[in-house]
Amino acid sequence: MNLPNILTLSRIFLVPLLVAVLLRKNGIEVDTGWVVFRRDGIALILFLAAALTDLLDGYIARRRRQVTRFGKLFDPIADKLLVSAALISLVELDRVPAWIVVLIVSREFAVSGLRYVALIEGITISASEMGKAKMVTQVLAIALLLLAPRSPVFEQVGQLVLWLAVLVTVASVVAYFRAFWRHIASKRPASPKNDDVGVIRKDLADTGNRP
């Protein structure tokens, strides 16, 4: 178990803790003596710490040449768990419309299914720039909406970034499916042209006329 995989697993383990903090009815307050952290602040710290592991695990894995099958499988799963859990919790807190969360989560299932089908076909679909932009906008939107109770500015900017995340999410799923169909089309054998068929028939006729 190398460091990138440990970071990936830590992101998964932070998800239930984040949900527990966000949905705790009585609230949470931690007084450090200098700063008092309440529920939204603690949730933001947990969420950003988990998001930071997503940035670090891939960077460390590539730099140390520690890319593993475990990391390739669980890294996107950890990302989807983190974003989905945070958004569903924000729906419960009436900060995000439910239909937006359904759209984003459905996209994650669709892309995961597409990757599985592509794997069966022997095709590897790597993360696209649009997919990375999707993750960045989603993380930024969630972070702002976690701070929404502290200021209306966070609420307004967070809603704008959330709409941007929706647009990028839709664009990214279209890009993934287009990439998949391009791979499929490139693997199909080319059908012979009419001229080629004529040449084949002529060759067969000549062969039949040989003594």
Contacts in CASP RR format, 6 or more apart in sequence:
PFRMAT RR
TARGET T0000
AUTHOR 0000-0000-0000
METHOD contacts of the structure
MODEL  1
MNLPNILTLSRIFLVPLLVAVLLRKNGIEVDTGWVVFRRDGIALILFLAA
ALTDLLDGYIARRRRQVTRFGKLFDPIADKLLVSAALISLVELDRVPAWI
VVLIVSREFAVSGLRYVALIEGITISASEMGKAKMVTQVLAIALLLLAPR
SPVFEQVGQLVLWLAVLVTVASVVAYFRAFWRHIASKRPASPKNDDVGVI
RKDLADTGNRP
2 61 0 8 1.000
2 64 0 8 1.000
2 66 0 8 1.000
2 68 0 8 1.000
3 57 0 8 1.000
3 60 0 8 1.000
3 64 0 8 1.000
3 66 0 8 1.000
4 56 0 8 1.000
4 57 0 8 1.000
4 58 0 8 1.000
4 60 0 8 1.000
4 61 0 8 1.000
4 64 0 8 1.000
4 66 0 8 1.000
4 67 0 8 1.000
4 68 0 8 1.000
4 71 0 8 1.000
5 57 0 8 1.000
5 68 0 8 1.000
5 70 0 8 1.000
5 71 0 8 1.000
5 74 0 8 1.000
7 53 0 8 1.000
7 56 0 8 1.000
7 57 0 8 1.000
7 60 0 8 1.000
8 53 0 8 1.000
8 57 0 8 1.000
8 70 0 8 1.000
8 71 0 8 1.000
8 74 0 8 1.000
8 75 0 8 1.000
8 78 0 8 1.000
9 74 0 8 1.000
9 78 0 8 1.000
10 50 0 8 1.000
10 53 0 8 1.000
11 50 0 8 1.000
11 53 0 8 1.000
11 54 0 8 1.000
11 57 0 8 1.000
11 78 0 8 1.000
11 79 0 8 1.000
11 81 0 8 1.000
11 82 0 8 1.000
12 74 0 8 1.000
12 77 0 8 1.000
12 78 0 8 1.000
12 81 0 8 1.000
14 46 0 8 1.000
14 49 0 8 1.000
14 50 0 8 1.000
14 53 0 8 1.000
14 82 0 8 1.000
15 50 0 8 1.000
15 78 0 8 1.000
15 81 0 8 1.000
15 82 0 8 1.000
15 85 0 8 1.000
16 85 0 8 1.000
17 46 0 8 1.000
18 43 0 8 1.000
18 46 0 8 1.000
18 47 0 8 1.000
18 50 0 8 1.000
18 82 0 8 1.000
18 85 0 8 1.000
18 86 0 8 1.000
18 89 0 8 1.000
19 85 0 8 1.000
19 88 0 8 1.000
19 89 0 8 1.000
21 28 0 8 1.000
21 39 0 8 1.000
21 42 0 8 1.000
21 43 0 8 1.000
21 46 0 8 1.000
22 39 0 8 1.000
22 43 0 8 1.000
22 86 0 8 1.000
22 89 0 8 1.000
22 90 0 8 1.000
22 92 0 8 1.000
22 93 0 8 1.000
23 89 0 8 1.000
23 92 0 8 1.000
23 93 0 8 1.000
24 39 0 8 1.000
27 38 0 8 1.000
27 39 0 8 1.000
28 38 0 8 1.000
28 39 0 8 1.000
28 42 0 8 1.000
29 36 0 8 1.000
29 37 0 8 1.000
29 38 0 8 1.000
29 39 0 8 1.000
30 36 0 8 1.000
30 37 0 8 1.000
30 38 0 8 1.000
30 42 0 8 1.000
31 37 0 8 1.000
37 45 0 8 1.000
40 146 0 8 1.000
40 147 0 8 1.000
40 148 0 8 1.000
40 149 0 8 1.000
40 150 0 8 1.000
41 146 0 8 1.000
41 147 0 8 1.000
43 146 0 8 1.000
44 143 0 8 1.000
44 146 0 8 1.000
44 147 0 8 1.000
47 82 0 8 1.000
47 86 0 8 1.000
47 139 0 8 1.000
47 142 0 8 1.000
47 143 0 8 1.000
47 146 0 8 1.000
48 143 0 8 1.000
50 82 0 8 1.000
51 82 0 8 1.000
51 139 0 8 1.000
54 75 0 8 1.000
54 78 0 8 1.000
54 79 0 8 1.000
54 82 0 8 1.000
54 135 0 8 1.000
57 71 0 8 1.000
57 75 0 8 1.000
58 75 0 8 1.000
60 66 0 8 1.000
61 67 0 8 1.000
61 68 0 8 1.000
61 71 0 8 1.000
76 112 0 8 1.000
76 115 0 8 1.000
76 127 0 8 1.000
79 135 0 8 1.000
80 108 0 8 1.000
80 112 0 8 1.000
83 104 0 8 1.000
83 108 0 8 1.000
83 135 0 8 1.000
83 138 0 8 1.000
83 139 0 8 1.000
83 142 0 8 1.000
84 101 0 8 1.000
84 104 0 8 1.000
84 105 0 8 1.000
84 108 0 8 1.000
86 142 0 8 1.000
86 146 0 8 1.000
87 96 0 8 1.000
87 100 0 8 1.000
87 101 0 8 1.000
87 104 0 8 1.000
87 105 0 8 1.000
87 138 0 8 1.000
87 142 0 8 1.000
88 101 0 8 1.000
88 105 0 8 1.000
90 96 0 8 1.000
90 101 0 8 1.000
90 142 0 8 1.000
90 145 0 8 1.000
90 146 0 8 1.000
91 97 0 8 1.000
91 98 0 8 1.000
91 101 0 8 1.000
95 145 0 8 1.000
95 148 0 8 1.000
95 155 0 8 1.000
96 145 0 8 1.000
96 162 0 8 1.000
100 162 0 8 1.000
100 166 0 8 1.000
103 166 0 8 1.000
103 169 0 8 1.000
103 170 0 8 1.000
104 138 0 8 1.000
104 165 0 8 1.000
104 166 0 8 1.000
104 169 0 8 1.000
107 169 0 8 1.000
107 170 0 8 1.000
107 172 0 8 1.000
107 173 0 8 1.000
110 173 0 8 1.000
111 172 0 8 1.000
111 173 0 8 1.000
111 176 0 8 1.000
114 125 0 8 1.000
114 176 0 8 1.000
114 177 0 8 1.000
114 180 0 8 1.000
115 125 0 8 1.000
117 180 0 8 1.000
118 124 0 8 1.000
118 125 0 8 1.000
118 180 0 8 1.000
118 183 0 8 1.000
121 183 0 8 1.000
121 184 0 8 1.000
121 187 0 8 1.000
123 180 0 8 1.000
123 183 0 8 1.000
123 184 0 8 1.000
123 187 0 8 1.000
125 176 0 8 1.000
125 179 0 8 1.000
125 180 0 8 1.000
125 183 0 8 1.000
128 172 0 8 1.000
128 175 0 8 1.000
128 176 0 8 1.000
128 179 0 8 1.000
130 168 0 8 1.000
130 171 0 8 1.000
130 172 0 8 1.000
130 175 0 8 1.000
131 168 0 8 1.000
131 172 0 8 1.000
131 175 0 8 1.000
131 176 0 8 1.000
133 168 0 8 1.000
133 172 0 8 1.000
134 165 0 8 1.000
134 168 0 8 1.000
134 169 0 8 1.000
134 172 0 8 1.000
137 161 0 8 1.000
137 164 0 8 1.000
137 165 0 8 1.000
137 168 0 8 1.000
138 165 0 8 1.000
138 169 0 8 1.000
140 158 0 8 1.000
140 161 0 8 1.000
140 165 0 8 1.000
141 158 0 8 1.000
141 161 0 8 1.000
141 162 0 8 1.000
141 164 0 8 1.000
141 165 0 8 1.000
144 154 0 8 1.000
144 155 0 8 1.000
144 157 0 8 1.000
144 158 0 8 1.000
144 161 0 8 1.000
145 154 0 8 1.000
145 155 0 8 1.000
145 158 0 8 1.000
145 159 0 8 1.000
145 162 0 8 1.000
147 154 0 8 1.000
148 154 0 8 1.000
148 155 0 8 1.000
148 158 0 8 1.000
192 200 0 8 1.000
END
